[in-house]
């Protein structure tokens, strides 16, 4: 088995993507974006897929290998980050709605 399972790598990559998106003004009004909207959406989608796959791989590994608290923590964090990317993607979409 790997020394560093994929969910931990996905979590780290997802956090880097999230900080990059937040640093580019993705939560502000569209006039304050420092990158084009399509670029923000593509980067957000990449972060969503990486963290969603990380959560899925982690859950699958937990079901096959048994109880491992570190892997459970990484899987839950990846799932929460994937939900945050989904929310941010809806917010970034032109004409998107607010919750």
N, CA, C and O atoms as CSV, one atom per row, in Angstrom:
chain,resi,resn,atom,element,x,y,z
A,1,UNK,N,N,0.838,-1.178,0.000
A,1,UNK,CA,C,0.000,0.000,0.000
A,1,UNK,C,C,0.884,1.244,0.000
A,1,UNK,O,O,2.027,1.200,0.456
A,2,UNK,N,N,0.367,2.321,-0.498
A,2,UNK,CA,C,1.103,3.582,-0.576
A,2,UNK,C,C,1.389,4.138,0.814
A,2,UNK,O,O,0.646,3.878,1.761
A,3,UNK,N,N,2.467,4.899,0.929
A,3,UNK,CA,C,2.740,5.578,2.181
A,3,UNK,C,C,1.814,6.767,2.386
A,3,UNK,O,O,1.467,7.091,3.522
A,4,UNK,N,N,1.413,7.418,1.307
A,4,UNK,CA,C,0.523,8.568,1.378
A,4,UNK,C,C,-0.674,8.295,0.466
A,4,UNK,O,O,-0.564,8.451,-0.750
A,5,UNK,N,N,-1.811,7.892,1.029
A,5,UNK,CA,C,-2.967,7.560,0.200
A,5,UNK,C,C,-3.477,8.770,-0.590
A,5,UNK,O,O,-3.245,9.921,-0.221
A,6,UNK,N,N,-4.168,8.475,-1.669
A,6,UNK,CA,C,-4.660,9.520,-2.559
A,6,UNK,C,C,-5.557,10.542,-1.871
A,6,UNK,O,O,-5.465,11.721,-2.214
A,7,UNK,N,N,-6.417,10.173,-0.925
A,7,UNK,CA,C,-7.254,11.214,-0.298
A,7,UNK,C,C,-6.442,12.337,0.346
A,7,UNK,O,O,-6.868,13.492,0.314
A,8,UNK,N,N,-5.304,12.029,0.919
A,8,UNK,CA,C,-4.464,13.094,1.507
A,8,UNK,C,C,-3.891,13.991,0.417
A,8,UNK,O,O,-3.823,15.208,0.583
A,9,UNK,N,N,-3.476,13.388,-0.702
A,9,UNK,CA,C,-2.973,14.201,-1.824
A,9,UNK,C,C,-4.090,15.056,-2.417
A,9,UNK,O,O,-3.879,16.223,-2.747
A,10,UNK,N,N,-5.276,14.470,-2.548
A,10,UNK,CA,C,-6.421,15.215,-3.082
A,10,UNK,C,C,-6.799,16.362,-2.156
A,10,UNK,O,O,-7.151,17.447,-2.619
A,11,UNK,N,N,-6.726,16.126,-0.854
A,11,UNK,CA,C,-7.046,17.183,0.104
A,11,UNK,C,C,-6.048,18.331,0.000
A,11,UNK,O,O,-6.440,19.498,0.003
A,12,UNK,N,N,-4.772,18.010,-0.092
A,12,UNK,CA,C,-3.755,19.057,-0.239
A,12,UNK,C,C,-3.910,19.834,-1.530
A,12,UNK,O,O,-3.813,21.061,-1.538
A,13,UNK,N,N,-4.153,19.118,-2.631
A,13,UNK,CA,C,-4.328,19.783,-3.917
A,13,UNK,C,C,-5.599,20.624,-3.917
A,13,UNK,O,O,-5.615,21.726,-4.464
A,14,UNK,N,N,-6.659,20.110,-3.307
A,14,UNK,CA,C,-7.910,20.855,-3.227
A,14,UNK,C,C,-7.772,22.128,-2.405
A,14,UNK,O,O,-8.341,23.162,-2.755
A,15,UNK,N,N,-7.017,22.054,-1.310
A,15,UNK,CA,C,-6.798,23.260,-0.507
A,15,UNK,C,C,-5.987,24.303,-1.276
A,15,UNK,O,O,-6.264,25.499,-1.184
A,16,UNK,N,N,-4.988,23.849,-2.033
A,16,UNK,CA,C,-4.215,24.794,-2.858
A,16,UNK,C,C,-5.107,25.463,-3.901
A,16,UNK,O,O,-5.016,26.672,-4.116
A,17,UNK,N,N,-5.954,24.688,-4.540
A,17,UNK,CA,C,-6.869,25.244,-5.541
A,17,UNK,C,C,-7.843,26.220,-4.882
A,17,UNK,O,O,-8.120,27.289,-5.425
A,18,UNK,N,N,-8.360,25.847,-3.714
A,18,UNK,CA,C,-9.308,26.724,-3.018
A,18,UNK,C,C,-8.657,28.046,-2.634
A,18,UNK,O,O,-9.256,29.105,-2.821
A,19,UNK,N,N,-7.432,27.998,-2.095
A,19,UNK,CA,C,-6.744,29.238,-1.739
A,19,UNK,C,C,-6.434,30.078,-2.977
A,19,UNK,O,O,-6.480,31.307,-2.924
A,20,UNK,N,N,-6.120,29.416,-4.087
A,20,UNK,CA,C,-5.896,30.148,-5.329
A,20,UNK,C,C,-7.152,30.836,-5.826
A,20,UNK,O,O,-7.098,31.978,-6.283
A,21,UNK,N,N,-8.284,30.147,-5.742
A,21,UNK,CA,C,-9.548,30.748,-6.161
A,21,UNK,C,C,-9.941,31.907,-5.257
A,21,UNK,O,O,-10.379,32.955,-5.731
A,22,UNK,N,N,-9.782,31.711,-3.962
A,22,UNK,CA,C,-10.139,32.784,-3.033
A,22,UNK,C,C,-9.209,33.978,-3.188
A,22,UNK,O,O,-9.634,35.121,-3.027
A,23,UNK,N,N,-7.952,33.723,-3.497
A,23,UNK,CA,C,-7.002,34.811,-3.705
A,23,UNK,C,C,-7.268,35.599,-4.977
A,23,UNK,O,O,-6.855,36.752,-5.099
A,24,UNK,N,N,-7.959,34.975,-5.925
A,24,UNK,CA,C,-8.265,35.674,-7.178
A,24,UNK,C,C,-9.594,36.406,-7.116
A,24,UNK,O,O,-10.061,36.928,-8.128
A,25,UNK,N,N,-10.203,36.450,-5.950
A,25,UNK,CA,C,-11.436,37.221,-5.791
A,25,UNK,C,C,-12.689,36.496,-6.212
A,25,UNK,O,O,-13.663,37.137,-6.609
A,26,UNK,N,N,-12.698,35.179,-6.138
A,26,UNK,CA,C,-13.841,34.405,-6.617
A,26,UNK,C,C,-15.094,34.610,-5.776
A,26,UNK,O,O,-16.195,34.352,-6.261
A,27,UNK,N,N,-14.965,35.062,-4.544
A,27,UNK,CA,C,-16.147,35.270,-3.708
A,27,UNK,C,C,-16.710,36.680,-3.808
A,27,UNK,O,O,-17.788,36.953,-3.279
A,28,UNK,N,N,-16.003,37.569,-4.474
A,28,UNK,CA,C,-16.462,38.944,-4.612
A,28,UNK,C,C,-17.415,39.106,-5.784
A,28,UNK,O,O,-17.801,38.127,-6.423
A,29,UNK,N,N,-17.785,40.325,-6.057
A,29,UNK,CA,C,-18.644,40.578,-7.228
A,29,UNK,C,C,-17.865,40.308,-8.520
A,29,UNK,O,O,-16.636,40.368,-8.527
A,30,UNK,N,N,-18.575,40.011,-9.607
A,30,UNK,CA,C,-17.898,39.676,-10.864
A,30,UNK,C,C,-16.927,40.744,-11.365
A,30,UNK,O,O,-15.988,40.428,-12.095
A,31,UNK,N,N,-17.140,41.987,-10.985
A,31,UNK,CA,C,-16.236,43.051,-11.441
A,31,UNK,C,C,-14.872,42.965,-10.748
A,31,UNK,O,O,-13.891,43.517,-11.246
A,32,UNK,N,N,-14.805,42.285,-9.618
A,32,UNK,CA,C,-13.543,42.226,-8.872
A,32,UNK,C,C,-12.724,40.977,-9.168
A,32,UNK,O,O,-11.671,40.786,-8.559
A,33,UNK,N,N,-13.172,40.120,-10.085
A,33,UNK,CA,C,-12.414,38.913,-10.429
A,33,UNK,C,C,-11.079,39.311,-11.045
A,33,UNK,O,O,-11.019,40.212,-11.882
A,34,UNK,N,N,-10.011,38.641,-10.630
A,34,UNK,CA,C,-8.699,38.911,-11.199
A,34,UNK,C,C,-8.377,37.967,-12.355
A,34,UNK,O,O,-7.359,38.133,-13.027
A,35,UNK,N,N,-9.236,36.986,-12.587
A,35,UNK,CA,C,-9.112,36.062,-13.707
A,35,UNK,C,C,-10.442,36.038,-14.450
A,35,UNK,O,O,-11.471,36.390,-13.873
A,36,UNK,N,N,-10.446,35.630,-15.719
A,36,UNK,CA,C,-11.720,35.518,-16.437
A,36,UNK,C,C,-12.641,34.488,-15.771
A,36,UNK,O,O,-12.175,33.542,-15.136
A,37,UNK,N,N,-13.926,34.683,-15.925
A,37,UNK,CA,C,-14.907,33.815,-15.284
A,37,UNK,C,C,-14.758,32.365,-15.733
A,37,UNK,O,O,-14.870,31.452,-14.914
A,38,UNK,N,N,-14.510,32.144,-17.011
A,38,UNK,CA,C,-14.361,30.778,-17.506
A,38,UNK,C,C,-13.152,30.096,-16.875
A,38,UNK,O,O,-13.210,28.905,-16.570
A,39,UNK,N,N,-12.075,30.818,-16.677
A,39,UNK,CA,C,-10.899,30.255,-16.023
A,39,UNK,C,C,-11.214,29.879,-14.586
A,39,UNK,O,O,-10.810,28.812,-14.122
A,40,UNK,N,N,-11.926,30.732,-13.882
A,40,UNK,CA,C,-12.321,30.427,-12.506
A,40,UNK,C,C,-13.207,29.191,-12.452
A,40,UNK,O,O,-13.057,28.356,-11.560
A,41,UNK,N,N,-14.129,29.071,-13.401
A,41,UNK,CA,C,-15.015,27.910,-13.431
A,41,UNK,C,C,-14.251,26.622,-13.722
A,41,UNK,O,O,-14.539,25.588,-13.117
A,42,UNK,N,N,-13.289,26.665,-14.633
A,42,UNK,CA,C,-12.509,25.469,-14.968
A,42,UNK,C,C,-11.645,25.045,-13.789
A,42,UNK,O,O,-11.570,23.857,-13.474
A,43,UNK,N,N,-10.997,25.994,-13.137
A,43,UNK,CA,C,-10.172,25.673,-11.966
A,43,UNK,C,C,-11.053,25.130,-10.849
A,43,UNK,O,O,-10.669,24.181,-10.166
A,44,UNK,N,N,-12.222,25.717,-10.656
A,44,UNK,CA,C,-13.158,25.243,-9.642
A,44,UNK,C,C,-13.617,23.819,-9.949
A,44,UNK,O,O,-13.712,22.990,-9.044
A,45,UNK,N,N,-13.899,23.534,-11.203
A,45,UNK,CA,C,-14.329,22.198,-11.595
A,45,UNK,C,C,-13.220,21.175,-11.350
A,45,UNK,O,O,-13.489,20.060,-10.902
A,46,UNK,N,N,-11.989,21.550,-11.640
A,46,UNK,CA,C,-10.864,20.664,-11.371
A,46,UNK,C,C,-10.780,20.347,-9.878
A,46,UNK,O,O,-10.609,19.190,-9.494
A,47,UNK,N,N,-10.900,21.369,-9.045
A,47,UNK,CA,C,-10.865,21.161,-7.601
A,47,UNK,C,C,-11.998,20.270,-7.132
A,47,UNK,O,O,-11.805,19.419,-6.264
A,48,UNK,N,N,-13.182,20.464,-7.703
A,48,UNK,CA,C,-14.323,19.630,-7.331
A,48,UNK,C,C,-14.063,18.169,-7.664
A,48,UNK,O,O,-14.267,17.294,-6.823
A,49,UNK,N,N,-13.618,17.901,-8.879
A,49,UNK,CA,C,-13.406,16.512,-9.283
A,49,UNK,C,C,-12.299,15.845,-8.482
A,49,UNK,O,O,-12.436,14.684,-8.095
A,50,UNK,N,N,-11.208,16.555,-8.226
A,50,UNK,CA,C,-10.108,15.969,-7.464
A,50,UNK,C,C,-10.562,15.604,-6.054
A,50,UNK,O,O,-10.269,14.510,-5.572
A,51,UNK,N,N,-11.273,16.510,-5.392
A,51,UNK,CA,C,-11.686,16.236,-4.021
A,51,UNK,C,C,-12.825,15.213,-3.963
A,51,UNK,O,O,-12.881,14.414,-3.028
A,52,UNK,N,N,-13.720,15.224,-4.934
A,52,UNK,CA,C,-14.788,14.221,-4.960
A,52,UNK,C,C,-14.207,12.824,-5.186
A,52,UNK,O,O,-14.641,11.865,-4.549
A,53,UNK,N,N,-13.240,12.705,-6.078
A,53,UNK,CA,C,-12.592,11.415,-6.304
A,53,UNK,C,C,-11.793,11.007,-5.068
A,53,UNK,O,O,-11.762,9.829,-4.711
A,54,UNK,N,N,-11.149,11.970,-4.416
A,54,UNK,CA,C,-10.425,11.671,-3.181
A,54,UNK,C,C,-11.352,11.130,-2.104
A,54,UNK,O,O,-10.997,10.187,-1.397
A,55,UNK,N,N,-12.535,11.719,-1.974
A,55,UNK,CA,C,-13.506,11.230,-0.992
A,55,UNK,C,C,-13.975,9.821,-1.360
A,55,UNK,O,O,-14.097,8.957,-0.491
A,56,UNK,N,N,-14.233,9.594,-2.634
A,56,UNK,CA,C,-14.684,8.269,-3.068
A,56,UNK,C,C,-13.631,7.195,-2.873
A,56,UNK,O,O,-13.940,6.096,-2.411
A,57,UNK,N,N,-12.395,7.501,-3.220
A,57,UNK,CA,C,-11.304,6.541,-3.030
A,57,UNK,C,C,-11.101,6.258,-1.546
A,57,UNK,O,O,-10.858,5.116,-1.154
A,58,UNK,N,N,-11.199,7.292,-0.728
A,58,UNK,CA,C,-11.036,7.110,0.710
A,58,UNK,C,C,-12.123,6.238,1.306
A,58,UNK,O,O,-11.837,5.363,2.123
A,59,UNK,N,N,-13.366,6.465,0.908
A,59,UNK,CA,C,-14.475,5.651,1.413
A,59,UNK,C,C,-14.300,4.207,0.962
A,59,UNK,O,O,-14.523,3.279,1.741
A,60,UNK,N,N,-13.905,4.016,-0.285
A,60,UNK,CA,C,-13.690,2.665,-0.794
A,60,UNK,C,C,-12.561,1.973,-0.025
A,60,UNK,O,O,-12.675,0.794,0.308
A,61,UNK,N,N,-11.489,2.686,0.253
A,61,UNK,CA,C,-10.378,2.102,1.005
A,61,UNK,C,C,-10.798,1.781,2.433
A,61,UNK,O,O,-10.370,0.773,2.996
A,62,UNK,N,N,-11.630,2.628,3.019
A,62,UNK,CA,C,-12.117,2.350,4.371
A,62,UNK,C,C,-12.998,1.106,4.404
A,62,UNK,O,O,-12.940,0.324,5.353
A,63,UNK,N,N,-13.804,0.928,3.380
A,63,UNK,CA,C,-14.683,-0.239,3.341
A,63,UNK,C,C,-13.907,-1.529,3.133
A,63,UNK,O,O,-14.319,-2.581,3.623
A,64,UNK,N,N,-12.794,-1.468,2.417
A,64,UNK,CA,C,-12.030,-2.685,2.136
A,64,UNK,C,C,-10.974,-2.976,3.195
A,64,UNK,O,O,-10.695,-4.143,3.473
A,65,UNK,N,N,-10.381,-1.946,3.791
A,65,UNK,CA,C,-9.260,-2.191,4.703
A,65,UNK,C,C,-9.618,-2.046,6.171
A,65,UNK,O,O,-8.796,-2.349,7.036
A,66,UNK,N,N,-10.791,-1.602,6.463
A,66,UNK,CA,C,-11.172,-1.481,7.863
A,66,UNK,C,C,-11.016,-0.076,8.397
A,66,UNK,O,O,-10.989,0.900,7.646
A,67,UNK,N,N,-10.915,0.003,9.699
A,67,UNK,CA,C,-10.946,1.289,10.402
A,67,UNK,C,C,-9.575,1.938,10.431
A,67,UNK,O,O,-8.622,1.383,10.979
A,68,UNK,N,N,-9.487,3.119,9.835
A,68,UNK,CA,C,-8.253,3.907,9.833
A,68,UNK,C,C,-8.648,5.366,10.024
A,68,UNK,O,O,-9.141,5.996,9.088
A,69,UNK,N,N,-8.441,5.916,11.221
A,69,UNK,CA,C,-8.936,7.262,11.522
A,69,UNK,C,C,-8.362,8.356,10.624
A,69,UNK,O,O,-9.080,9.291,10.269
A,70,UNK,N,N,-7.104,8.262,10.256
A,70,UNK,CA,C,-6.512,9.285,9.389
A,70,UNK,C,C,-7.157,9.320,8.020
A,70,UNK,O,O,-7.420,10.389,7.469
A,71,UNK,N,N,-7.408,8.148,7.481
A,71,UNK,CA,C,-8.053,8.070,6.172
A,71,UNK,C,C,-9.502,8.544,6.247
A,71,UNK,O,O,-10.004,9.165,5.310
A,72,UNK,N,N,-10.167,8.254,7.352
A,72,UNK,CA,C,-11.532,8.750,7.545
A,72,UNK,C,C,-11.550,10.272,7.588
A,72,UNK,O,O,-12.415,10.904,6.981
A,73,UNK,N,N,-10.609,10.854,8.297
A,73,UNK,CA,C,-10.513,12.309,8.380
A,73,UNK,C,C,-10.276,12.926,7.003
A,73,UNK,O,O,-10.926,13.908,6.644
A,74,UNK,N,N,-9.360,12.364,6.240
A,74,UNK,CA,C,-9.076,12.884,4.899
A,74,UNK,C,C,-10.291,12.738,3.983
A,74,UNK,O,O,-10.576,13.634,3.188
A,75,UNK,N,N,-10.997,11.631,4.088
A,75,UNK,CA,C,-12.174,11.407,3.244
A,75,UNK,C,C,-13.288,12.397,3.563
A,75,UNK,O,O,-13.921,12.939,2.657
A,76,UNK,N,N,-13.522,12.631,4.844
A,76,UNK,CA,C,-14.554,13.596,5.232
A,76,UNK,C,C,-14.168,15.002,4.788
A,76,UNK,O,O,-15.009,15.748,4.288
A,77,UNK,N,N,-12.902,15.366,4.969
A,77,UNK,CA,C,-12.444,16.692,4.552
A,77,UNK,C,C,-12.558,16.862,3.037
A,77,UNK,O,O,-12.938,17.932,2.561
A,78,UNK,N,N,-12.233,15.815,2.280
A,78,UNK,CA,C,-12.383,15.891,0.815
A,78,UNK,C,C,-13.851,16.054,0.429
A,78,UNK,O,O,-14.171,16.818,-0.481
A,79,UNK,N,N,-14.740,15.345,1.112
A,79,UNK,CA,C,-16.165,15.481,0.820
A,79,UNK,C,C,-16.684,16.882,1.111
A,79,UNK,O,O,-17.456,17.439,0.330
A,80,UNK,N,N,-16.259,17.450,2.235
A,80,UNK,CA,C,-16.676,18.818,2.571
A,80,UNK,C,C,-16.110,19.833,1.583
A,80,UNK,O,O,-16.795,20.778,1.191
A,81,UNK,N,N,-14.861,19.632,1.187
A,81,UNK,CA,C,-14.258,20.551,0.225
A,81,UNK,C,C,-14.915,20.424,-1.149
A,81,UNK,O,O,-15.059,21.421,-1.857
A,82,UNK,N,N,-15.314,19.211,-1.534
A,82,UNK,CA,C,-16.032,19.031,-2.802
A,82,UNK,C,C,-17.371,19.756,-2.760
A,82,UNK,O,O,-17.782,20.359,-3.751
A,83,UNK,N,N,-18.055,19.703,-1.617
A,83,UNK,CA,C,-19.317,20.439,-1.490
A,83,UNK,C,C,-19.079,21.944,-1.566
A,83,UNK,O,O,-19.889,22.670,-2.143
A,84,UNK,N,N,-17.982,22.417,-0.993
A,84,UNK,CA,C,-17.656,23.847,-1.067
A,84,UNK,C,C,-17.352,24.258,-2.505
A,84,UNK,O,O,-17.753,25.340,-2.934
A,85,UNK,N,N,-16.648,23.409,-3.255
A,85,UNK,CA,C,-16.383,23.707,-4.659
A,85,UNK,C,C,-17.681,23.725,-5.466
A,85,UNK,O,O,-17.836,24.551,-6.366
A,86,UNK,N,N,-18.602,22.831,-5.157
A,86,UNK,CA,C,-19.891,22.827,-5.846
A,86,UNK,C,C,-20.633,24.135,-5.589
A,86,UNK,O,O,-21.169,24.742,-6.517
A,87,UNK,N,N,-20.665,24.566,-4.340
A,87,UNK,CA,C,-21.317,25.828,-3.981
A,87,UNK,C,C,-20.653,27.007,-4.696
A,87,UNK,O,O,-21.337,27.875,-5.240
A,88,UNK,N,N,-19.317,27.032,-4.692
A,88,UNK,CA,C,-18.605,28.131,-5.345
A,88,UNK,C,C,-18.841,28.124,-6.854
A,88,UNK,O,O,-18.951,29.188,-7.465
A,89,UNK,N,N,-18.918,26.944,-7.460
A,89,UNK,CA,C,-19.197,26.858,-8.889
A,89,UNK,C,C,-20.560,27.417,-9.247
A,89,UNK,O,O,-20.720,28.075,-10.275
A,90,UNK,N,N,-21.545,27.154,-8.392
A,90,UNK,CA,C,-22.879,27.709,-8.625
A,90,UNK,C,C,-22.845,29.229,-8.485
A,90,UNK,O,O,-23.504,29.939,-9.244
A,91,UNK,N,N,-22.080,29.726,-7.518
A,91,UNK,CA,C,-21.962,31.172,-7.320
A,91,UNK,C,C,-21.239,31.844,-8.486
A,91,UNK,O,O,-21.580,32.964,-8.867
A,92,UNK,N,N,-20.246,31.167,-9.050
A,92,UNK,CA,C,-19.469,31.759,-10.143
A,92,UNK,C,C,-20.211,31.759,-11.471
A,92,UNK,O,O,-19.939,32.594,-12.334
A,93,UNK,N,N,-21.138,30.838,-11.641
A,93,UNK,CA,C,-21.831,30.711,-12.919
A,93,UNK,C,C,-22.611,31.997,-13.203
A,93,UNK,O,O,-23.350,32.477,-12.343
A,94,UNK,N,N,-22.449,32.554,-14.407
A,94,UNK,CA,C,-23.190,33.788,-14.741
A,94,UNK,C,C,-24.693,33.546,-14.629
A,94,UNK,O,O,-25.232,32.614,-15.227
A,95,UNK,N,N,-25.344,34.381,-13.870
A,95,UNK,CA,C,-26.770,34.218,-13.645
A,95,UNK,C,C,-27.073,33.183,-12.576
A,95,UNK,O,O,-28.229,32.809,-12.382
A,96,UNK,N,N,-26.027,32.710,-11.872
A,96,UNK,CA,C,-26.224,31.724,-10.810
A,96,UNK,C,C,-27.017,32.335,-9.668
A,96,UNK,O,O,-27.189,33.551,-9.586
A,97,UNK,N,N,-27.488,31.480,-8.806
A,97,UNK,CA,C,-28.325,31.972,-7.715
A,97,UNK,C,C,-27.590,31.866,-6.393
A,97,UNK,O,O,-26.599,31.146,-6.266
A,98,UNK,N,N,-28.096,32.598,-5.412
A,98,UNK,CA,C,-27.534,32.578,-4.071
A,98,UNK,C,C,-28.422,31.764,-3.166
A,98,UNK,O,O,-29.639,31.718,-3.347
A,99,UNK,N,N,-27.815,31.125,-2.199
A,99,UNK,CA,C,-28.584,30.343,-1.224
A,99,UNK,C,C,-28.942,31.196,-0.052
A,99,UNK,O,O,-29.590,30.723,0.881
